[in-house]
Amino acid sequence: MSKDGPITFAVMLGSLRKASFNGIVARALPGLAPADVTIQPLASVGALPIYDADIQAEGFPAEVTAMADAVRAADGVIIISPEYNYSIPGGLKNAIDWLSRLPNQPFAGKPIAIQTASMSPLGGVRCQYHLRQSMVFLDARILNKPEVIIGAVHTKVDAATDTLTDETTRGIIKAQLENFAAYARRHHG
C-alpha cells in the first residue's frame, strides 16, 4: 500500500554525548529533508534502563513503551550512530533490544534508514553492518541506497555552531532523505 501526502520520520540517535558529531548530523536533517517530510527526534536511548528480563516480567518501563509508540506512529525511522568498538554503541543496542521484545514489535515492516559518522576514515561502516543484521532479524524494511557513511566527521561539522558544514555530505544526506521518503511511501503499511 502506498501513502500520499506528508510523512514523518523519527530519529533514533545512538550517541549520548551532548556535543556529539552524530547529534549535529541529526539536528541538520530537518533542513535537508523534502518539504513534505517532518523529522522528529525520539527520546534519548540513554533514558531507557538496561534491558533485563526481570524488569520486563514486571511490565515494560514507560520510557520503552513511549519510544515504541513513537516508532510505530512514524512513517519511517532514521538511525544515526557512531561506531563503538567496531559495532553498535551499547545504549542504541539496548534500545533496540527493549523495543524488539514488545508485542506488536515496532520495527516489523518499518522503513529504516541508517546514517553513521565517525572521526575515522571508515565512518562507521561496521556499525552499519551490525545494525542491518539486527534490523533484518526484526523484519524491518531497510533502505539500501544511498548510504550515508560520514568519515572524518570532525572535519565536516562546526561544533561551535552545531552545524553540518560539508556541502558534499549535506548533498548525500539530502539525496538519502528524498529516496527514503519515496521508499517509505511505497512501503507504508
ZAKEFI-180890 format. One record per atom (N, C-alpha, C): atom name; residue number from 1; residue in three letters; y, z, x. Coordinates in steps of 0.05 Angstrom, whole numbers. Layout:
# residues N
+----+-----+-----+--------+--------+--------+
:  a :   k :   r :     py :     pz :     px :
+----+-----+-----+--------+--------+--------+
: CA : NUM : ala :      Y :      Z :      X :
...
+----+-----+-----+--------+--------+--------+
This chain:
# residues 189
+----+-----+-----+--------+--------+--------+
:  a :   k :   r :     py :     pz :     px :
+----+-----+-----+--------+--------+--------+
:  N :   1 : met :    -24 :      0 :     17 :
: CA :   1 : met :      0 :      0 :      0 :
:  C :   1 : met :     25 :      0 :     18 :
:  N :   2 : ser :     44 :    -15 :     11 :
: CA :   2 : ser :     69 :    -18 :     26 :
:  C :   2 : ser :     91 :     -2 :     12 :
:  N :   3 : lys :    110 :      7 :     28 :
: CA :   3 : lys :    133 :     22 :     17 :
:  C :   3 : lys :    159 :      8 :     23 :
:  N :   4 : asp :    175 :      6 :      2 :
: CA :   4 : asp :    202 :     -6 :      5 :
:  C :   4 : asp :    222 :     16 :      6 :
:  N :   5 : gly :    246 :     10 :     15 :
: CA :   5 : gly :    267 :     30 :     15 :
:  C :   5 : gly :    268 :     47 :     40 :
:  N :   6 : pro :    285 :     68 :     39 :
: CA :   6 : pro :    289 :     85 :     62 :
:  C :   6 : pro :    264 :    101 :     69 :
:  N :   7 : ile :    261 :    107 :     94 :
: CA :   7 : ile :    238 :    123 :    103 :
:  C :   7 : ile :    248 :    146 :    121 :
:  N :   8 : thr :    230 :    166 :    124 :
: CA :   8 : thr :    237 :    189 :    141 :
:  C :   8 : thr :    215 :    193 :    161 :
:  N :   9 : phe :    223 :    198 :    186 :
: CA :   9 : phe :    205 :    205 :    207 :
:  C :   9 : phe :    210 :    234 :    216 :
:  N :  10 : ala :    189 :    249 :    220 :
: CA :  10 : ala :    191 :    276 :    231 :
:  C :  10 : ala :    186 :    274 :    261 :
:  N :  11 : val :    200 :    290 :    276 :
: CA :  11 : val :    197 :    291 :    305 :
:  C :  11 : val :    185 :    317 :    314 :
:  N :  12 : met :    162 :    315 :    328 :
: CA :  12 : met :    148 :    338 :    339 :
:  C :  12 : met :    154 :    337 :    369 :
:  N :  13 : leu :    168 :    357 :    379 :
: CA :  13 : leu :    176 :    358 :    407 :
:  C :  13 : leu :    157 :    377 :    422 :
:  N :  14 : gly :    146 :    366 :    444 :
: CA :  14 : gly :    126 :    381 :    459 :
:  C :  14 : gly :    137 :    400 :    480 :
:  N :  15 : ser :    163 :    399 :    484 :
: CA :  15 : ser :    176 :    416 :    504 :
:  C :  15 : ser :    190 :    440 :    490 :
:  N :  16 : leu :    189 :    462 :    503 :
: CA :  16 : leu :    203 :    486 :    493 :
:  C :  16 : leu :    229 :    492 :    507 :
:  N :  17 : arg :    233 :    480 :    530 :
: CA :  17 : arg :    257 :    486 :    547 :
:  C :  17 : arg :    282 :    477 :    533 :
:  N :  18 : lys :    302 :    494 :    532 :
: CA :  18 : lys :    328 :    488 :    518 :
:  C :  18 : lys :    341 :    463 :    530 :
:  N :  19 : ala :    340 :    459 :    556 :
: CA :  19 : ala :    353 :    436 :    568 :
:  C :  19 : ala :    333 :    413 :    574 :
:  N :  20 : ser :    312 :    412 :    558 :
: CA :  20 : ser :    290 :    393 :    562 :
:  C :  20 : ser :    300 :    364 :    562 :
:  N :  21 : phe :    291 :    348 :    581 :
: CA :  21 : phe :    297 :    319 :    581 :
:  C :  21 : phe :    285 :    306 :    556 :
:  N :  22 : asn :    261 :    315 :    548 :
: CA :  22 : asn :    249 :    304 :    524 :
:  C :  22 : asn :    265 :    311 :    499 :
:  N :  23 : gly :    277 :    334 :    499 :
: CA :  23 : gly :    295 :    342 :    478 :
:  C :  23 : gly :    319 :    324 :    476 :
:  N :  24 : ile :    330 :    316 :    499 :
: CA :  24 : ile :    352 :    297 :    499 :
:  C :  24 : ile :    344 :    270 :    486 :
:  N :  25 : val :    320 :    261 :    493 :
: CA :  25 : val :    309 :    236 :    482 :
:  C :  25 : val :    306 :    240 :    451 :
:  N :  26 : ala :    295 :    262 :    443 :
: CA :  26 : ala :    291 :    267 :    414 :
:  C :  26 : ala :    317 :    267 :    399 :
:  N :  27 : arg :    337 :    280 :    411 :
: CA :  27 : arg :    363 :    281 :    397 :
:  C :  27 : arg :    378 :    254 :    397 :
:  N :  28 : ala :    370 :    235 :    414 :
: CA :  28 : ala :    381 :    208 :    414 :
:  C :  28 : ala :    370 :    190 :    392 :
:  N :  29 : leu :    347 :    197 :    381 :
: CA :  29 : leu :    333 :    180 :    362 :
:  C :  29 : leu :    349 :    172 :    338 :
:  N :  30 : pro :    363 :    191 :    324 :
: CA :  30 : pro :    377 :    182 :    300 :
:  C :  30 : pro :    398 :    160 :    306 :
:  N :  31 : gly :    410 :    160 :    329 :
: CA :  31 : gly :    429 :    139 :    336 :
:  C :  31 : gly :    417 :    113 :    344 :
:  N :  32 : leu :    391 :    113 :    348 :
: CA :  32 : leu :    377 :     88 :    356 :
:  C :  32 : leu :    359 :     77 :    334 :
:  N :  33 : ala :    357 :     92 :    312 :
: CA :  33 : ala :    339 :     84 :    290 :
:  C :  33 : ala :    353 :     63 :    273 :
:  N :  34 : pro :    336 :     47 :    259 :
: CA :  34 : pro :    348 :     28 :    239 :
:  C :  34 : pro :    363 :     44 :    218 :
:  N :  35 : ala :    381 :     30 :    205 :
: CA :  35 : ala :    399 :     43 :    185 :
:  C :  35 : ala :    385 :     57 :    162 :
:  N :  36 : asp :    362 :     46 :    155 :
: CA :  36 : asp :    347 :     58 :    132 :
:  C :  36 : asp :    326 :     78 :    140 :
:  N :  37 : val :    328 :     88 :    164 :
: CA :  37 : val :    309 :    108 :    174 :
:  C :  37 : val :    323 :    134 :    180 :
:  N :  38 : thr :    313 :    156 :    169 :
: CA :  38 : thr :    323 :    183 :    174 :
:  C :  38 : thr :    303 :    197 :    193 :
:  N :  39 : ile :    314 :    210 :    213 :
: CA :  39 : ile :    297 :    224 :    232 :
:  C :  39 : ile :    304 :    254 :    231 :
:  N :  40 : gln :    283 :    270 :    227 :
: CA :  40 : gln :    287 :    299 :    224 :
:  C :  40 : gln :    269 :    314 :    243 :
:  N :  41 : pro :    279 :    333 :    258 :
: CA :  41 : pro :    262 :    348 :    276 :
:  C :  41 : pro :    244 :    368 :    260 :
:  N :  42 : leu :    220 :    371 :    270 :
: CA :  42 : leu :    203 :    393 :    259 :
:  C :  42 : leu :    212 :    419 :    273 :
:  N :  43 : ala :    203 :    441 :    262 :
: CA :  43 : ala :    207 :    467 :    275 :
:  C :  43 : ala :    194 :    466 :    303 :
:  N :  44 : ser :    203 :    483 :    320 :
: CA :  44 : ser :    192 :    484 :    348 :
:  C :  44 : ser :    163 :    490 :    348 :
:  N :  45 : val :    147 :    476 :    364 :
: CA :  45 : val :    119 :    482 :    367 :
:  C :  45 : val :    115 :    510 :    378 :
:  N :  46 : gly :    136 :    521 :    391 :
: CA :  46 : gly :    135 :    547 :    402 :
:  C :  46 : gly :    136 :    569 :    381 :
:  N :  47 : ala :    143 :    562 :    356 :
: CA :  47 : ala :    145 :    581 :    334 :
:  C :  47 : ala :    117 :    589 :    323 :
:  N :  48 : leu :     97 :    574 :    330 :
: CA :  48 : leu :     70 :    579 :    320 :
:  C :  48 : leu :     55 :    599 :    337 :
:  N :  49 : pro :     40 :    617 :    325 :
: CA :  49 : pro :     23 :    634 :    342 :
:  C :  49 : pro :      2 :    618 :    356 :
:  N :  50 : ile :    -10 :    629 :    377 :
: CA :  50 : ile :    -32 :    616 :    390 :
:  C :  50 : ile :    -55 :    614 :    370 :
:  N :  51 : tyr :    -67 :    590 :    369 :
: CA :  51 : tyr :    -89 :    587 :    350 :
:  C :  51 : tyr :   -111 :    607 :    354 :
:  N :  52 : asp :   -120 :    620 :    332 :
: CA :  52 : asp :   -141 :    640 :    333 :
:  C :  52 : asp :   -155 :    638 :    306 :
:  N :  53 : ala :   -181 :    633 :    307 :
: CA :  53 : ala :   -196 :    631 :    282 :
:  C :  53 : ala :   -196 :    656 :    265 :
:  N :  54 : asp :   -192 :    679 :    279 :
: CA :  54 : asp :   -190 :    704 :    264 :
:  C :  54 : asp :   -164 :    705 :    247 :
:  N :  55 : ile :   -142 :    695 :    259 :
: CA :  55 : ile :   -117 :    693 :    244 :
:  C :  55 : ile :   -120 :    674 :    221 :
:  N :  56 : gln :   -133 :    651 :    226 :
: CA :  56 : gln :   -138 :    631 :    205 :
:  C :  56 : gln :   -154 :    643 :    182 :
:  N :  57 : ala :   -174 :    660 :    189 :
: CA :  57 : ala :   -191 :    672 :    168 :
:  C :  57 : ala :   -174 :    690 :    150 :
:  N :  58 : glu :   -152 :    701 :    160 :
: CA :  58 : glu :   -135 :    718 :    144 :
:  C :  58 : glu :   -115 :    702 :    127 :
:  N :  59 : gly :   -113 :    676 :    134 :
: CA :  59 : gly :    -94 :    658 :    120 :
:  C :  59 : gly :    -76 :    645 :    140 :
:  N :  60 : phe :    -70 :    620 :    134 :
: CA :  60 : phe :    -53 :    605 :    153 :
:  C :  60 : phe :    -25 :    617 :    154 :
:  N :  61 : pro :    -14 :    620 :    178 :
: CA :  61 : pro :     14 :    631 :    180 :
:  C :  61 : pro :     33 :    612 :    166 :
:  N :  62 : ala :     55 :    624 :    156 :
: CA :  62 : ala :     75 :    609 :    141 :
:  C :  62 : ala :     87 :    587 :    159 :
:  N :  63 : glu :     90 :    592 :    185 :
: CA :  63 : glu :    101 :    571 :    203 :
:  C :  63 : glu :     83 :    547 :    204 :
:  N :  64 : val :     57 :    551 :    203 :
: CA :  64 : val :     38 :    529 :    204 :
:  C :  64 : val :     39 :    513 :    178 :
:  N :  65 : thr :     39 :    526 :    156 :
: CA :  65 : thr :     39 :    512 :    130 :
:  C :  65 : thr :     66 :    497 :    126 :
:  N :  66 : ala :     88 :    509 :    136 :
: CA :  66 : ala :    114 :    495 :    133 :
:  C :  66 : ala :    114 :    470 :    150 :
:  N :  67 : met :    104 :    471 :    175 :
: CA :  67 : met :    103 :    448 :    192 :
:  C :  67 : met :     84 :    427 :    180 :
:  N :  68 : ala :     62 :    435 :    169 :
: CA :  68 : ala :     43 :    416 :    156 :
:  C :  68 : ala :     56 :    403 :    133 :
:  N :  69 : asp :     71 :    418 :    116 :
: CA :  69 : asp :     84 :    406 :     93 :
:  C :  69 : asp :    105 :    385 :    102 :
:  N :  70 : ala :    119 :    391 :    124 :
: CA :  70 : ala :    139 :    372 :    134 :
:  C :  70 : ala :    126 :    347 :    144 :
:  N :  71 : val :    103 :    350 :    158 :
: CA :  71 : val :     88 :    326 :    167 :
:  C :  71 : val :     78 :    310 :    144 :
:  N :  72 : arg :     67 :    323 :    124 :
: CA :  72 : arg :     57 :    309 :    100 :
:  C :  72 : arg :     79 :    294 :     86 :
:  N :  73 : ala :    103 :    306 :     84 :
: CA :  73 : ala :    126 :    294 :     70 :
:  C :  73 : ala :    138 :    270 :     84 :
:  N :  74 : ala :    135 :    269 :    111 :
: CA :  74 : ala :    146 :    247 :    127 :
:  C :  74 : ala :    130 :    222 :    124 :
:  N :  75 : asp :    144 :    199 :    127 :
: CA :  75 : asp :    131 :    173 :    127 :
:  C :  75 : asp :    117 :    168 :    153 :
:  N :  76 : gly :    124 :    182 :    174 :
: CA :  76 : gly :    112 :    179 :    200 :
:  C :  76 : gly :    121 :    202 :    218 :
:  N :  77 : val :    107 :    206 :    240 :
: CA :  77 : val :    113 :    227 :    259 :
:  C :  77 : val :    117 :    215 :    286 :
:  N :  78 : ile :    138 :    223 :    300 :
: CA :  78 : ile :    143 :    215 :    327 :
:  C :  78 : ile :    138 :    239 :    345 :
:  N :  79 : ile :    119 :    237 :    362 :
: CA :  79 : ile :    113 :    259 :    381 :
:  C :  79 : ile :    126 :    252 :    407 :
:  N :  80 : ile :    143 :    270 :    417 :
: CA :  80 : ile :    158 :    266 :    442 :
:  C :  80 : ile :    150 :    290 :    460 :
:  N :  81 : ser :    141 :    283 :    484 :
: CA :  81 : ser :    130 :    304 :    501 :
:  C :  81 : ser :    131 :    298 :    531 :
:  N :  82 : pro :    135 :    320 :    546 :
: CA :  82 : pro :    130 :    317 :    575 :
:  C :  82 : pro :     99 :    318 :    580 :
:  N :  83 : glu :     92 :    315 :    605 :
: CA :  83 : glu :     64 :    317 :    613 :
:  C :  83 : glu :     61 :    342 :    630 :
:  N :  84 : tyr :     42 :    359 :    623 :
: CA :  84 : tyr :     37 :    383 :    639 :
:  C :  84 : tyr :      9 :    381 :    650 :
:  N :  85 : asn :      6 :    383 :    676 :
: CA :  85 : asn :    -20 :    383 :    690 :
:  C :  85 : asn :    -37 :    360 :    681 :
:  N :  86 : tyr :    -25 :    336 :    680 :
: CA :  86 : tyr :    -39 :    311 :    672 :
:  C :  86 : tyr :    -48 :    310 :    643 :
:  N :  87 : ser :    -35 :    326 :    626 :
: CA :  87 : ser :    -45 :    328 :    598 :
:  C :  87 : ser :    -22 :    336 :    579 :
:  N :  88 : ile :    -31 :    346 :    556 :
: CA :  88 : ile :    -13 :    354 :    534 :
:  C :  88 : ile :     -3 :    383 :    540 :
:  N :  89 : pro :     23 :    388 :    537 :
: CA :  89 : pro :     33 :    416 :    540 :
:  C :  89 : pro :     19 :    434 :    520 :
:  N :  90 : gly :     15 :    459 :    529 :
: CA :  90 : gly :      0 :    479 :    512 :
:  C :  90 : gly :     11 :    483 :    485 :
:  N :  91 : gly :     38 :    485 :    482 :
: CA :  91 : gly :     50 :    490 :    456 :
:  C :  91 : gly :     45 :    467 :    437 :
:  N :  92 : leu :     47 :    443 :    446 :
: CA :  92 : leu :     42 :    420 :    430 :
:  C :  92 : leu :     12 :    418 :    422 :
:  N :  93 : lys :     -5 :    423 :    440 :
: CA :  93 : lys :    -34 :    423 :    434 :
:  C :  93 : lys :    -41 :    444 :    414 :
:  N :  94 : asn :    -28 :    467 :    417 :
: CA :  94 : asn :    -33 :    489 :    398 :
:  C :  94 : asn :    -24 :    481 :    370 :
:  N :  95 : ala :     -1 :    468 :    367 :
: CA :  95 : ala :      9 :    459 :    341 :
:  C :  95 : ala :    -11 :    439 :    329 :
:  N :  96 : ile :    -20 :    421 :    345 :
: CA :  96 : ile :    -39 :    401 :    335 :
:  C :  96 : ile :    -65 :    415 :    326 :
:  N :  97 : asp :    -74 :    435 :    342 :
: CA :  97 : asp :    -98 :    449 :    335 :
:  C :  97 : asp :    -95 :    464 :    308 :
:  N :  98 : trp :    -72 :    477 :    304 :
: CA :  98 : trp :    -67 :    491 :    279 :
:  C :  98 : trp :    -67 :    471 :    255 :
:  N :  99 : leu :    -51 :    450 :    258 :
: CA :  99 : leu :    -49 :    431 :    236 :
:  C :  99 : leu :    -75 :    417 :    229 :
:  N : 100 : ser :    -92 :    414 :    249 :
: CA : 100 : ser :   -117 :    400 :    245 :
:  C : 100 : ser :   -137 :    416 :    228 :
:  N : 101 : arg :   -132 :    442 :    225 :
: CA : 101 : arg :   -151 :    459 :    211 :
:  C : 101 : arg :   -144 :    463 :    182 :
:  N : 102 : leu :   -121 :    453 :    174 :
: CA : 102 : leu :   -113 :    456 :    146 :
:  C : 102 : leu :   -129 :    438 :    127 :
:  N : 103 : pro :   -134 :    447 :    103 :
: CA : 103 : pro :   -144 :    429 :     83 :
:  C : 103 : pro :   -123 :    407 :     79 :
:  N : 104 : asn :   -131 :    383 :     70 :
: CA : 104 : asn :   -112 :    361 :     67 :
:  C : 104 : asn :    -98 :    357 :     94 :
:  N : 105 : gln :   -114 :    354 :    114 :
: CA : 105 : gln :   -105 :    352 :    142 :
:  C : 105 : gln :    -81 :    333 :    144 :
:  N : 106 : pro :    -57 :    343 :    153 :
: CA : 106 : pro :    -33 :    327 :    151 :
:  C : 106 : pro :    -31 :    302 :    169 :
:  N : 107 : phe :    -47 :    300 :    190 :
: CA : 107 : phe :    -45 :    277 :    207 :
:  C : 107 : phe :    -63 :    254 :    197 :
:  N : 108 : ala :    -82 :    260 :    179 :
: CA : 108 : ala :   -101 :    239 :    170 :
:  C : 108 : ala :    -85 :    217 :    155 :
:  N : 109 : gly :    -88 :    193 :    166 :
: CA : 109 : gly :    -75 :    170 :    154 :
:  C : 109 : gly :    -45 :    168 :    160 :
:  N : 110 : lys :    -34 :    187 :    175 :
: CA : 110 : lys :     -5 :    188 :    180 :
:  C : 110 : lys :      2 :    169 :    204 :
:  N : 111 : pro :     22 :    152 :    200 :
: CA : 111 : pro :     31 :    136 :    223 :
:  C : 111 : pro :     44 :    154 :    244 :
:  N : 112 : ile :     36 :    149 :    269 :
: CA : 112 : ile :     45 :    165 :    292 :
:  C : 112 : ile :     55 :    147 :    314 :
:  N : 113 : ala :     79 :    154 :    325 :
: CA : 113 : ala :     89 :    140 :    349 :
:  C : 113 : ala :     91 :    162 :    370 :
:  N : 114 : ile :     85 :    154 :    395 :
: CA : 114 : ile :     86 :    172 :    417 :
:  C : 114 : ile :    107 :    164 :    438 :
:  N : 115 : gln :    122 :    183 :    447 :
: CA : 115 : gln :    141 :    178 :    469 :
:  C : 115 : gln :    137 :    200 :    489 :
:  N : 116 : thr :    136 :    193 :    515 :
: CA : 116 : thr :    135 :    213 :    536 :
:  C : 116 : thr :    156 :    208 :    557 :
:  N : 117 : ala :    165 :    229 :    569 :
: CA : 117 : ala :    185 :    227 :    590 :
:  C : 117 : ala :    179 :    248 :    612 :
:  N : 118 : ser :    181 :    239 :    636 :
: CA : 118 : ser :    175 :    257 :    659 :
:  C : 118 : ser :    192 :    250 :    683 :
:  N : 119 : met :    196 :    268 :    700 :
: CA : 119 : met :    211 :    263 :    725 :
:  C : 119 : met :    194 :    246 :    744 :
:  N : 120 : ser :    168 :    245 :    740 :
: CA : 120 : ser :    151 :    228 :    757 :
:  C : 120 : ser :    154 :    199 :    749 :
:  N : 121 : pro :    146 :    181 :    767 :
: CA : 121 : pro :    148 :    152 :    761 :
:  C : 121 : pro :    129 :    144 :    739 :
:  N : 122 : leu :    108 :    159 :    733 :
: CA : 122 : leu :     89 :    152 :    713 :
:  C : 122 : leu :     97 :    159 :    685 :
:  N : 123 : gly :    117 :    175 :    682 :
: CA : 123 : gly :    130 :    180 :    656 :
:  C : 123 : gly :    113 :    193 :    634 :
:  N : 124 : gly :     90 :    206 :    642 :
: CA : 124 : gly :     74 :    220 :    622 :
:  C : 124 : gly :     51 :    204 :    611 :
:  N : 125 : val :     42 :    183 :    625 :
: CA : 125 : val :     21 :    166 :    614 :
:  C : 125 : val :     -5 :    181 :    608 :
:  N : 126 : arg :    -11 :    201 :    624 :
: CA : 126 : arg :    -36 :    216 :    619 :
:  C : 126 : arg :    -34 :    233 :    594 :
:  N : 127 : cys :    -10 :    244 :    589 :
: CA : 127 : cys :     -5 :    259 :    564 :
:  C : 127 : cys :     -9 :    240 :    540 :
:  N : 128 : gln :      2 :    216 :    543 :
: CA : 128 : gln :     -1 :    196 :    521 :
:  C : 128 : gln :    -30 :    190 :    516 :
:  N : 129 : tyr :    -46 :    187 :    537 :
: CA : 129 : tyr :    -74 :    181 :    534 :
:  C : 129 : tyr :    -88 :    204 :    519 :
:  N : 130 : his :    -83 :    228 :    526 :
: CA : 130 : his :    -96 :    251 :    513 :
:  C : 130 : his :    -86 :    255 :    484 :
:  N : 131 : leu :    -60 :    250 :    479 :
: CA : 131 : leu :    -50 :    252 :    452 :
:  C : 131 : leu :    -63 :    231 :    434 :
:  N : 132 : arg :    -67 :    207 :    445 :
: CA : 132 : arg :    -80 :    186 :    430 :
:  C : 132 : arg :   -109 :    194 :    423 :
:  N : 133 : gln :   -123 :    206 :    442 :
: CA : 133 : gln :   -150 :    215 :    437 :
:  C : 133 : gln :   -151 :    235 :    413 :
:  N : 134 : ser :   -133 :    255 :    414 :
: CA : 134 : ser :   -131 :    275 :    393 :
:  C : 134 : ser :   -125 :    262 :    366 :
:  N : 135 : met :   -106 :    244 :    366 :
: CA : 135 : met :    -97 :    231 :    341 :
:  C : 135 : met :   -119 :    213 :    330 :
:  N : 136 : val :   -135 :    200 :    347 :
: CA : 136 : val :   -158 :    184 :    337 :
:  C : 136 : val :   -177 :    202 :    323 :
:  N : 137 : phe :   -184 :    225 :    335 :
: CA : 137 : phe :   -202 :    244 :    322 :
:  C : 137 : phe :   -191 :    254 :    295 :
:  N : 138 : leu :   -165 :    257 :    293 :
: CA : 138 : leu :   -153 :    267 :    268 :
:  C : 138 : leu :   -148 :    244 :    248 :
:  N : 139 : asp :   -156 :    220 :    254 :
: CA : 139 : asp :   -154 :    197 :    237 :
:  C : 139 : asp :   -126 :    189 :    231 :
:  N : 140 : ala :   -108 :    193 :    250 :
: CA : 140 : ala :    -80 :    185 :    248 :
:  C : 140 : ala :    -79 :    154 :    253 :
:  N : 141 : arg :    -57 :    142 :    245 :
: CA : 141 : arg :    -52 :    113 :    250 :
:  C : 141 : arg :    -32 :    111 :    272 :
:  N : 142 : ile :    -41 :    106 :    296 :
: CA : 142 : ile :    -24 :    106 :    320 :
:  C : 142 : ile :    -11 :     79 :    325 :
:  N : 143 : leu :     15 :     78 :    328 :
: CA : 143 : leu :     29 :     54 :    336 :
:  C : 143 : leu :     22 :     48 :    365 :
:  N : 144 : asn :     13 :     25 :    371 :
: CA : 144 : asn :      5 :     18 :    399 :
:  C : 144 : asn :     28 :      8 :    416 :
:  N : 145 : lys :     45 :     -9 :    404 :
: CA : 145 : lys :     66 :    -22 :    420 :
:  C : 145 : lys :     91 :    -24 :    403 :
:  N : 146 : pro :    114 :    -23 :    416 :
: CA : 146 : pro :    118 :    -19 :    444 :
:  C : 146 : pro :    115 :     10 :    452 :
:  N : 147 : glu :    105 :     15 :    475 :
: CA : 147 : glu :    102 :     42 :    485 :
:  C : 147 : glu :    128 :     52 :    496 :
:  N : 148 : val :    133 :     78 :    493 :
: CA : 148 : val :    157 :     90 :    505 :
:  C : 148 : val :    146 :    110 :    526 :
:  N : 149 : ile :    148 :    102 :    551 :
: CA : 149 : ile :    139 :    119 :    573 :
:  C : 149 : ile :    163 :    119 :    593 :
:  N : 150 : ile :    177 :    141 :    594 :
: CA : 150 : ile :    201 :    143 :    609 :
:  C : 150 : ile :    197 :    157 :    636 :
:  N : 151 : gly :    194 :    141 :    657 :
: CA : 151 : gly :    191 :    153 :    684 :
:  C : 151 : gly :    219 :    159 :    696 :
:  N : 152 : ala :    219 :    178 :    714 :
: CA : 152 : ala :    244 :    186 :    727 :
:  C : 152 : ala :    266 :    192 :    706 :
:  N : 153 : val :    258 :    206 :    686 :
: CA : 153 : val :    276 :    211 :    663 :
:  C : 153 : val :    302 :    225 :    672 :
:  N : 154 : his :    301 :    241 :    693 :
: CA : 154 : his :    324 :    256 :    702 :
:  C : 154 : his :    347 :    237 :    711 :
:  N : 155 : thr :    340 :    212 :    717 :
: CA : 155 : thr :    360 :    192 :    725 :
:  C : 155 : thr :    369 :    175 :    701 :
:  N : 156 : lys :    359 :    181 :    678 :
: CA : 156 : lys :    365 :    165 :    654 :
:  C : 156 : lys :    379 :    181 :    632 :
:  N : 157 : val :    385 :    206 :    638 :
: CA : 157 : val :    399 :    223 :    619 :
:  C : 157 : val :    422 :    237 :    633 :
:  N : 158 : asp :    441 :    246 :    617 :
: CA : 158 : asp :    463 :    263 :    628 :
:  C : 158 : asp :    459 :    290 :    614 :
:  N : 159 : ala :    447 :    309 :    629 :
: CA : 159 : ala :    441 :    335 :    617 :
:  C : 159 : ala :    466 :    350 :    609 :
:  N : 160 : ala :    488 :    345 :    623 :
: CA : 160 : ala :    513 :    359 :    616 :
:  C : 160 : ala :    524 :    351 :    589 :
:  N : 161 : thr :    520 :    326 :    581 :
: CA : 161 : thr :    530 :    317 :    555 :
:  C : 161 : thr :    508 :    313 :    535 :
:  N : 162 : asp :    483 :    319 :    543 :
: CA : 162 : asp :    460 :    317 :    525 :
:  C : 162 : asp :    456 :    288 :    515 :
:  N : 163 : thr :    458 :    269 :    534 :
: CA : 163 : thr :    459 :    241 :    526 :
:  C : 163 : thr :    438 :    225 :    541 :
:  N : 164 : leu :    424 :    208 :    527 :
: CA : 164 : leu :    406 :    188 :    539 :
:  C : 164 : leu :    424 :    165 :    548 :
:  N : 165 : thr :    428 :    161 :    574 :
: CA : 165 : thr :    448 :    142 :    584 :
:  C : 165 : thr :    437 :    115 :    592 :
:  N : 166 : asp :    411 :    113 :    598 :
: CA : 166 : asp :    400 :     88 :    608 :
:  C : 166 : asp :    397 :     67 :    586 :
:  N : 167 : glu :    411 :     45 :    587 :
: CA : 167 : glu :    411 :     25 :    566 :
:  C : 167 : glu :    384 :     12 :    562 :
:  N : 168 : thr :    370 :      7 :    584 :
: CA : 168 : thr :    343 :     -5 :    582 :
:  C : 168 : thr :    324 :     13 :    566 :
:  N : 169 : thr :    325 :     38 :    572 :
: CA : 169 : thr :    308 :     58 :    558 :
:  C : 169 : thr :    317 :     59 :    528 :
:  N : 170 : arg :    343 :     60 :    524 :
: CA : 170 : arg :    353 :     61 :    496 :
:  C : 170 : arg :    343 :     36 :    481 :
:  N : 171 : gly :    343 :     13 :    494 :
: CA : 171 : gly :    333 :    -12 :    481 :
:  C : 171 : gly :    304 :    -11 :    474 :
:  N : 172 : ile :    288 :      0 :    492 :
: CA : 172 : ile :    259 :      2 :    488 :
:  C : 172 : ile :    253 :     22 :    464 :
:  N : 173 : ile :    267 :     44 :    464 :
: CA : 173 : ile :    264 :     63 :    442 :
:  C : 173 : ile :    273 :     50 :    415 :
:  N : 174 : lys :    295 :     36 :    416 :
: CA : 174 : lys :    305 :     23 :    391 :
:  C : 174 : lys :    283 :      3 :    381 :
:  N : 175 : ala :    272 :    -12 :    399 :
: CA : 175 : ala :    251 :    -31 :    392 :
:  C : 175 : ala :    226 :    -17 :    380 :
:  N : 176 : gln :    219 :      6 :    392 :
: CA : 176 : gln :    196 :     21 :    382 :
:  C : 176 : gln :    202 :     31 :    354 :
:  N : 177 : leu :    226 :     42 :    350 :
: CA : 177 : leu :    233 :     53 :    323 :
:  C : 177 : leu :    234 :     31 :    302 :
:  N : 178 : glu :    243 :      7 :    309 :
: CA : 178 : glu :    243 :    -15 :    290 :
:  C : 178 : glu :    214 :    -23 :    283 :
:  N : 179 : asn :    197 :    -25 :    303 :
: CA : 179 : asn :    169 :    -31 :    299 :
:  C : 179 : asn :    155 :     -9 :    283 :
:  N : 180 : phe :    162 :     16 :    290 :
: CA : 180 : phe :    149 :     38 :    276 :
:  C : 180 : phe :    156 :     39 :    247 :
:  N : 181 : ala :    181 :     33 :    241 :
: CA : 181 : ala :    190 :     32 :    213 :
:  C : 181 : ala :    174 :     11 :    197 :
:  N : 182 : ala :    170 :    -12 :    209 :
: CA : 182 : ala :    154 :    -33 :    196 :
:  C : 182 : ala :    125 :    -25 :    193 :
:  N : 183 : tyr :    115 :    -12 :    214 :
: CA : 183 : tyr :     87 :     -2 :    215 :
:  C : 183 : tyr :     82 :     19 :    193 :
:  N : 184 : ala :    101 :     38 :    192 :
: CA : 184 : ala :     99 :     60 :    172 :
:  C : 184 : ala :    100 :     48 :    144 :
:  N : 185 : arg :    116 :     28 :    139 :
: CA : 185 : arg :    118 :     16 :    113 :
:  C : 185 : arg :     91 :      3 :    106 :
:  N : 186 : arg :     79 :    -11 :    125 :
: CA : 186 : arg :     53 :    -24 :    120 :
:  C : 186 : arg :     30 :     -4 :    115 :
:  N : 187 : his :     32 :     19 :    128 :
: CA : 187 : his :     10 :     39 :    127 :
:  C : 187 : his :     17 :     63 :    110 :
:  N : 188 : his :     37 :     60 :     93 :
: CA : 188 : his :     45 :     82 :     75 :
:  C : 188 : his :     23 :     86 :     55 :
:  N : 189 : gly :     15 :    110 :     50 :
: CA : 189 : gly :     -6 :    113 :     30 :
:  C : 189 : gly :    -11 :    139 :     20 :
+----+-----+-----+--------+--------+--------+
